[in-house]
Amino acid sequence: MQKINVGLLGMGTVGEGVARLLIKNRELIRSRVGTPVHLKRAADIDVSRARNIPLENGVFTTDALSIVNDPDIHIVLEMIGGQTVAKELILKAMENGKHVVTANKALLANQGQQIFQAAHEHGVDLAFEPSVGGCMPIIKLLRESLVGNHIYAMTGILNGTCNYILTKISEEGIPFESALAGAQAGGFAEADPTMDVEGFDTAHKLAILTSLAFGMKINFKDIYIEGISSITPLDIRIAEEFGFCIKLLAIGKIRDNGIEARVHPTMIASGNILSSVKGSLNAVTISADAVGDLFLSGYGAGMMPTASAVISDIVDIARNILNRATGRVPLLAYQMANIKQIPVIPIDRISTHYYIRFSALDQPGVLSKISGILGNHDISIKSVQQKGRKQKGSVPIVMLTHRAKEAAMKQALAEIAFLNVISHPPTLIRIEDENDEE
């Protein structure tokens, strides 16, 4: 074979970065593959956007179908996003015998089973390293490097926008709205940040990782999701006084009765390695039986970091094509017949530690009322403090609990919220404290 031909669908931020690397580093890529990897066609509906890429004549097109139907193209790169047109083009490309690279985590999380099945049936490779963690090789790690390990748990910071916002609130003491505006002005957040700040983007990535790690069918709809829009500078400051920081975490753990898969703001100890991950960086820790604990960190988004992951997938597939080794690595790390329907444990059935903040009237007996209700639900208080000054007749009361059941905590807080001495709904943040399992 003289060369591997690539077709690129979508010339937005990531697509542009992919084209740049394919052209700029073509000799480096050729030396590592053994044959040239050639960008034959690139499609986008936006012809007005300035890209400043030295594309050869005839490479750019607005006709995406012409790429998936081109018999000379071996690998199709889907960088469009969304779950309609992108899905149709991916399935058509596979039907035509083309291998596919995608960064589309939302599509894989919501409709991945159909796409993985299509790749299996048509005997083509599907690679998706850029869908989770940008330039972090987390997919390759789970699909290849850790195949001899039972994986027990994964904990990750998987959204750079949220991590950037929480870092700003922590370092500058500004409210969420101001930090979000700064993130948007700096290009770290979209004009509509809902998918990021409400946790959906992180949950898409967790759905993919849990499937790879635990051999389960992708089950996005059952993941518990909670965003960061309610986090205040006060809670971050109090967390720091207790020796914690607040991060939006994706948590996946294997249990006897299923898988914990949840996304929510979480307090972690200041000594936890994830607490040092600031700004728009992503990071993941993995616990497994043979290797112990692993830590990966890198930029989870952006033109060139994500493009780097796309190139990695292109090279993997190109090597497979040259060696007639398509399907060598199972798409989801496990052979298709061994991927199981493993239940996700509902959030109400988990047990963890909690931070609770109450706004209470400054009256005698308030603390005994609150602690009495918690005790009635078998919730043990680890520490309690009154923090800050009285505001409009109320004072903040902060409690840390020992391990408690989520359902019991929700019932207790619902009762406490109805007390006439409570002026605002209680604030609850879960704590991941690996040093205290009581």
Steps between C-alpha positions, in 0.01 A plus 500: 500500500647834393315715754215512751231748396309690766171689471419770755141587591485835679756780485419670829754547776604135534467422131726790414756376750491152347554639150789712626675201659444272201663758274768641730617165641442287191861376486505415870172309463626322186816389682292349779233337284723383215297663226359851440174597673331737258215742567303435182180692575373732774136605530326785678183700434671825604698626202550850643708413806867587461714195577843583357577136422699421183245253359568364153262599222184293502536382861236727657133422434160572647375153403555265796340206318763522229757408764321203657421369150850552356642151432858630532459625859599248768438695823219747571549754779171619652557840662151640444341433838131457572300180486311511170708581191818370666337166578363462147840573345683264734261213428520564124880507512504168684252352255747599227780318680677805636664526840388788720661733755264716707522749786124490551452398864131598510423275204696206644347541846142518372505280190831319524360148507362537148823652371726240661277223369516646148880514513507137615260384227684682220844392621641852538689674776343777708740717701394768748798609709414872463151445642628490859774710654639662186868414478496265801534141366228372733319292234818324390592443864169322568478318164858376494740581783281383791341192343665274759348697790173492687413869524337598827444872468549808284475859614539780252491872430370474145374847415748785467229767507376393842849460638593846372191655664555326835867603495400864442243494781760351733787731411307825456199454728261601222149352457416233244341746256813718487730201460282367217503837323878504524519146361282602205706812434818292507362235264484230768118482497235496231240774460251241626700323773222266616659176379818583688395668824201273564718189474366339181829518309681332789230232521534421129868432557436295815252281309773413249766438766281273715421287198868457420606443860228264617387320185148643514266633236506878483233622740501880497134540597556349846797717600424746779582853382532821700676817381698779664269800458398496868858503635576822690824668608384443860490121452839500331650708781352279771621189315852642501478568874414132552792394278296427187448641153194467275519339156240375255585130499401206285500197729480139384535212746424131479291358783356155575153611388592713199694808396508841665496759220443856614599856413473777759696767689718318748723595791839331491788537745762759415755217495310315228694524173186617317488810722812631324333488157411861424376715216376320189702184557338157518620207709402144588607260773451126453526229763566145380619174652836457324621855448354664809421869447562687175470870423461670160474871436489724194291746303158354439399738223641750256608486138841337517473276810184337362645485148798314644265228626331480158837451329581222747183318397571555130845347540363200692247428226752561221735244656212254524414554132859442389526183706150375419426505873161672509315409820819405683397707804137457612307824466400512868802311640291183546390262229145592394356173636643577844354850542224476760200699614628602843264718707596849612429538872247779560642796688257446789666165572857623533673587826758774538607791720324836481552871548178678596452876541189642663387863519332509840350762726728600784286345777557252783422137419555521124795264499320242714203499261723444198716235664191326636354454152832379364527252785151369431625404154817331630723784381799553728659846519878507474543872566286811522592867486331834474673687219499869409289787622130530544327614182139624511441317826648170382830329569665226296534168683734250334509127570717217372353153539636152531401259224125504450243375253394745230130420533511562875685828448242626251214413733670672793573817303143514374378497861758754613408736215146525644618615842397858571856577613646421156501802270635343178511149351801304632808461279639147459834401346624143500849420628738242358724427799711194429671526841178461695287202406300485821 
